[in-house]
């Protein structure tokens, strides 16, 4: 990159082997993502989560002053896709570690992209 410094880090994580019951409760997932944002030093602005019905997954986003954290879950595949984008002093890696501890995936694949 030339001309300016990186504005933030965008962490994309695939959580595989998550217990299905951890991927179907929108209130619990909202609480976990909100807590993860705070653990990373981010300021929560709002959140919106949608459950797709009995046995189905959840899509949710926590809007931050520093950007966002989102999740899309597929309990039938024991899989969740996480998107953590933060700028400033917030540390997305801390949010990722918080969510790893809460959701306890068997495996995690992470891609980090410098943004800006």
C-alpha positions as CSV (number, residue, x, y, z in Angstrom):
1,X,0.0,0.0,0.0
2,X,1.2,3.4,-0.8
3,X,0.1,6.9,0.3
4,X,-1.6,6.0,3.6
5,X,-1.5,3.6,6.5
6,X,-3.8,0.6,7.0
7,X,-7.2,1.7,8.4
8,X,-8.2,-1.6,9.9
9,X,-8.1,-5.3,10.0
10,X,-10.7,-7.6,8.6
11,X,-10.7,-11.1,10.1
12,X,-12.7,-13.8,8.3
13,X,-13.1,-17.0,10.3
14,X,-14.7,-20.3,9.5
15,X,-15.7,-22.3,12.7
16,X,-16.2,-26.0,12.0
17,X,-17.4,-28.6,14.4
18,X,-19.5,-26.3,16.6
19,X,-22.3,-28.0,18.6
20,X,-25.5,-27.3,16.7
21,X,-27.3,-26.0,19.8
22,X,-24.7,-23.2,20.1
23,X,-25.6,-22.0,16.6
24,X,-29.4,-21.7,16.9
25,X,-30.0,-19.2,19.7
26,X,-30.1,-15.6,18.4
27,X,-30.1,-14.1,21.9
28,X,-27.1,-16.1,23.0
29,X,-25.2,-15.3,19.8
30,X,-26.0,-11.6,20.1
31,X,-24.7,-11.6,23.7
32,X,-21.5,-13.5,22.7
33,X,-20.7,-11.1,19.7
34,X,-21.4,-8.1,21.8
35,X,-19.2,-9.3,24.6
36,X,-16.5,-10.2,22.0
37,X,-16.6,-6.6,20.6
38,X,-16.2,-5.2,24.1
39,X,-13.3,-7.6,24.8
40,X,-11.6,-6.2,21.7
41,X,-12.0,-2.7,22.9
42,X,-14.7,-1.7,20.5
43,X,-17.8,0.4,21.2
44,X,-21.2,-1.3,20.4
45,X,-23.7,0.9,18.6
46,X,-26.5,-1.6,17.8
47,X,-27.2,-5.2,16.9
48,X,-29.7,-7.1,14.8
49,X,-30.1,-10.9,14.7
50,X,-32.5,-13.1,12.8
51,X,-33.3,-16.7,13.4
52,X,-34.5,-18.8,10.4
53,X,-36.8,-21.1,12.4
54,X,-36.7,-24.4,14.3
55,X,-33.4,-26.2,13.7
56,X,-32.2,-23.5,11.4
57,X,-29.4,-21.0,11.7
58,X,-28.9,-17.4,12.7
59,X,-27.7,-14.4,10.8
60,X,-26.6,-11.4,12.9
61,X,-24.6,-8.3,13.0
62,X,-23.2,-6.1,15.7
63,X,-22.6,-2.5,14.5
64,X,-19.5,-0.9,16.1
65,X,-18.0,2.6,16.1
66,X,-15.0,0.7,14.7
67,X,-17.1,-1.2,12.1
68,X,-18.8,-4.6,12.7
69,X,-18.9,-8.2,13.7
70,X,-21.2,-10.6,11.9
71,X,-22.1,-14.3,12.0
72,X,-24.0,-16.7,9.7
73,X,-24.6,-20.1,11.2
74,X,-25.6,-23.5,9.7
75,X,-26.3,-25.8,12.7
76,X,-27.1,-28.7,10.4
77,X,-23.4,-28.5,9.2
78,X,-22.0,-27.5,12.6
79,X,-20.5,-24.4,10.9
80,X,-20.4,-20.7,11.4
81,X,-18.9,-17.9,9.3
82,X,-17.6,-14.9,11.2
83,X,-16.7,-11.5,9.9
84,X,-14.8,-9.2,12.2
85,X,-13.8,-5.8,10.9
86,X,-12.3,-3.2,13.2
87,X,-10.3,-0.1,12.9
88,X,-8.5,2.2,15.3
89,X,-7.3,0.8,18.6
90,X,-9.8,-2.1,18.6
91,X,-8.2,-5.5,18.3
92,X,-10.3,-8.0,16.2
93,X,-8.0,-10.9,17.2
94,X,-9.3,-10.5,20.8
95,X,-12.9,-10.7,19.6
96,X,-12.0,-13.8,17.6
97,X,-10.4,-15.5,20.7
98,X,-13.5,-14.6,22.8
99,X,-15.8,-16.2,20.2
100,X,-13.6,-19.3,19.9
101,X,-13.9,-19.8,23.6
102,X,-17.6,-19.4,23.6
103,X,-18.5,-21.5,20.5
104,X,-15.7,-24.1,21.0
105,X,-15.2,-25.1,17.3
106,X,-13.2,-28.3,16.6
107,X,-11.3,-26.3,13.9
108,X,-10.9,-22.7,12.8
109,X,-9.7,-21.3,9.6
110,X,-8.7,-17.6,9.6
111,X,-7.9,-15.0,6.9
112,X,-6.9,-11.5,8.0
113,X,-6.9,-8.7,5.5
114,X,-5.4,-5.2,6.0
115,X,-8.0,-2.6,4.9
116,X,-7.6,1.0,3.9
